[in-house]
Amino acid sequence: MGSAPAVLVIGGGVIGATAAWELASAGARVRLFDARRPGDGATRASAGVLAPYLEGHAASPLRELGRESLDLYDAFVARLSADSDRAIVYRRDGSLEVALTMAEAERLSAASAVLWRDGVEARWVPGAVIPDIEPNAAPDAPGALLIPMHGHVGVTSLTAAAVAGLRQHGGEVVEASGAIEVSRVPGGGVRVRSDAATWEADLAVLAAGSWSSRITVEAADPVPVRPIRGQLLQLAAAPGTVSHIVWGTAGYLVPWPDGSVLVGATVEDVGFDESATDEARLELLEMAAALVPALKHATLADVRVGLRPRGPDDLPIVGRSAAVPGLVYATAHYRSGVLLAPLTAQLVRRLVFDPSAATIPALDPARCGTL
Ligand SMILES: Cc1cc2nc3c(=O)[nH]c(=O)nc-3n(C[C@H](O)[C@H](O)[C@H](O)COP(=O)(O)OP(=O)(O)OC[C@H]3O[C@@H](n4cnc5c(N)ncnc54)[C@H](O)[C@@H]3O)c2cc1C
């Protein structure tokens, strides 16, 4: 392989698109292809919350990887925005995890102490002080946990910038072309057969999210990812109705610069079904109004549905294939693909450019069978 490897990236969600841009910006000749259009998979539905300390207050590999990736985010967004000449919606103004019962308040106040011990600023906010931070939050809430380092990113703008940045570096984007099979080329290299053509390159990156299991990799087991549906609402609300990410046990709210509020999200194991349901809409609206009662009167502007790619242990699968030399997996990001995008892109770049580089052991495809 010369100094400018040719790389095929299969799948243009936030993971494939940012990895493709990262590779192209490092000098690779990249062709990104997507069965639909880049960004139209789970990425389209994502709320873009960047918050490793919201779901897991206890230390875990996922939490540590999330923190590592969050620490890369400022520089990642700045570099991508400059490189693509695109604006990316990106805010780091904190999350407020609101307790609606005394039991939740006790749990969150204990979590605050644990997080401080781990070096994370996690401020316990007594109920009387919540209105100073989030004026429209549930008036009876007994307390909340404020984590200032958290934030959110506009995932559509991030993915579009990655595609634009890729093109700036001479990368090619092929739409409406689904990979069917990945195989080795005798003598070196990787072959990807799609429904439209067959391509050969030095390396390939398999980043097809929930659909990764449907692509045959020569001499390998199917990638063990399955789709977990998530539904998310966009409400039109007056600007300022919500000002931080507001998190509750049953869901969350994300304020958008134009005043609209994202309300997420369901977690449903229903196969490859991307339809929206009335039941989810009602459930999410009820949850939103419990956290911020003023949202009871907001207008529904949109419903987004996506299939989160879930692996066997909730951790992504990122690393080299043992079956097809030159193939790198970057999939199974489940509920954290946006948060983990900078870390994944960085890791994919190392694996592509440095033959001696190893993956992060917890993400090794080898833990999932013969891949
Ligand atoms: C409602 C909801 C809310 C979420 N909120 C958050 C959040 O706040 N924070 C966070 O970090 N994560 C969140 N997530 C998770 C996040 O969206 C996913 O982890 C992430 O989008 C996965 O990205 P991906 O690129 O792997 O997959 P996708 O975005 O699904 O991209 C896969 C791409 O591969 C393409 N493809 C499929 N088959 C083929 C083929 N055969 N050949 C070529 N291309 C193919 C698809 O068309 C698609 O574009 C949320 C997800 C949902 C559904």
The ligand as a MOL file (V3000), in Angstrom:
LIG
                    3D

  0  0  0     0  0            999 V3000
M  V30 BEGIN CTAB
M  V30 COUNTS 53 58 0 0 0
M  V30 BEGIN ATOM
M  V30 1 C -34.3590 8.6150 18.0580 0
M  V30 2 C -32.8750 8.4960 18.1840 0
M  V30 3 C -32.1810 9.3760 19.0130 0
M  V30 4 C -30.8050 9.2640 19.1510 0
M  V30 5 N -30.1550 10.1640 19.9400 0
M  V30 6 C -28.8010 10.0980 20.0600 0
M  V30 7 C -28.1100 11.0650 20.8290 0
M  V30 8 O -28.7260 11.9740 21.3710 0
M  V30 9 N -26.7530 10.9640 20.9250 0
M  V30 10 C -26.0440 9.9630 20.3130 0
M  V30 11 O -24.8200 9.9250 20.4260 0
M  V30 12 N -26.6840 9.0370 19.5560 0
M  V30 13 C -28.0310 9.0850 19.4380 0
M  V30 14 N -28.7000 8.1580 18.6800 0
M  V30 15 C -27.9310 7.0610 18.1010 0
M  V30 16 C -27.2600 7.4820 16.8220 0
M  V30 17 O -28.1840 8.1250 15.9750 0
M  V30 18 C -26.6790 6.2540 16.1290 0
M  V30 19 O -25.7940 5.5830 17.0110 0
M  V30 20 C -25.9030 6.6790 14.8840 0
M  V30 21 O -26.7160 7.4350 14.0170 0
M  V30 22 C -25.3860 5.4660 14.1430 0
M  V30 23 O -24.7370 5.9460 13.0130 0
M  V30 24 P -24.3210 4.9970 11.8440 0
M  V30 25 O -23.6260 5.8360 10.8400 0
M  V30 26 O -23.6180 3.8020 12.3860 0
M  V30 27 O -25.6950 4.4100 11.2980 0
M  V30 28 P -26.8350 5.0800 10.2890 0
M  V30 29 O -26.9700 6.4960 10.6050 0
M  V30 30 O -27.9690 4.2040 10.3690 0
M  V30 31 O -26.0670 4.9880 8.9270 0
M  V30 32 C -25.9110 3.7820 8.2260 0
M  V30 33 C -25.9330 4.1350 6.7680 0
M  V30 34 O -25.6280 2.9650 6.0240 0
M  V30 35 C -26.4460 2.9780 4.8650 0
M  V30 36 N -26.5380 1.5950 4.3700 0
M  V30 37 C -27.3660 0.6170 4.7750 0
M  V30 38 N -27.1470 -0.5140 4.0900 0
M  V30 39 C -26.1290 -0.2310 3.2330 0
M  V30 40 C -25.4630 -0.9950 2.2390 0
M  V30 41 N -25.7720 -2.2760 2.0100 0
M  V30 42 N -24.4840 -0.3890 1.5260 0
M  V30 43 C -24.1660 0.9200 1.7300 0
M  V30 44 N -24.7960 1.6810 2.6660 0
M  V30 45 C -25.7530 1.1060 3.3990 0
M  V30 46 C -27.7630 3.5370 5.3350 0
M  V30 47 O -28.5140 4.0290 4.2510 0
M  V30 48 C -27.3110 4.6080 6.2930 0
M  V30 49 O -27.1630 5.8750 5.6780 0
M  V30 50 C -30.0820 8.2500 18.4840 0
M  V30 51 C -30.7650 7.3880 17.6320 0
M  V30 52 C -32.1490 7.5080 17.4740 0
M  V30 53 C -32.8500 6.5760 16.5350 0
M  V30 END ATOM
M  V30 BEGIN BOND
M  V30 1 1 1 2
M  V30 2 1 2 3
M  V30 3 2 2 52
M  V30 4 2 3 4
M  V30 5 1 4 5
M  V30 6 1 4 50
M  V30 7 2 5 6
M  V30 8 1 6 7
M  V30 9 1 6 13
M  V30 10 2 7 8
M  V30 11 1 7 9
M  V30 12 1 9 10
M  V30 13 2 10 11
M  V30 14 1 10 12
M  V30 15 2 12 13
M  V30 16 1 13 14
M  V30 17 1 14 15
M  V30 18 1 14 50
M  V30 19 1 15 16
M  V30 20 1 16 17
M  V30 21 1 16 18
M  V30 22 1 18 19
M  V30 23 1 18 20
M  V30 24 1 20 21
M  V30 25 1 20 22
M  V30 26 1 22 23
M  V30 27 1 23 24
M  V30 28 2 24 25
M  V30 29 1 24 26
M  V30 30 1 24 27
M  V30 31 1 27 28
M  V30 32 2 28 29
M  V30 33 1 28 30
M  V30 34 1 28 31
M  V30 35 1 31 32
M  V30 36 1 32 33
M  V30 37 1 33 34
M  V30 38 1 33 48
M  V30 39 1 34 35
M  V30 40 1 35 36
M  V30 41 1 35 46
M  V30 42 1 36 37
M  V30 43 1 36 45
M  V30 44 2 37 38
M  V30 45 1 38 39
M  V30 46 1 39 40
M  V30 47 2 39 45
M  V30 48 1 40 41
M  V30 49 2 40 42
M  V30 50 1 42 43
M  V30 51 2 43 44
M  V30 52 1 44 45
M  V30 53 1 46 47
M  V30 54 1 46 48
M  V30 55 1 48 49
M  V30 56 2 50 51
M  V30 57 1 51 52
M  V30 58 1 52 53
M  V30 END BOND
M  V30 END CTAB
M  END
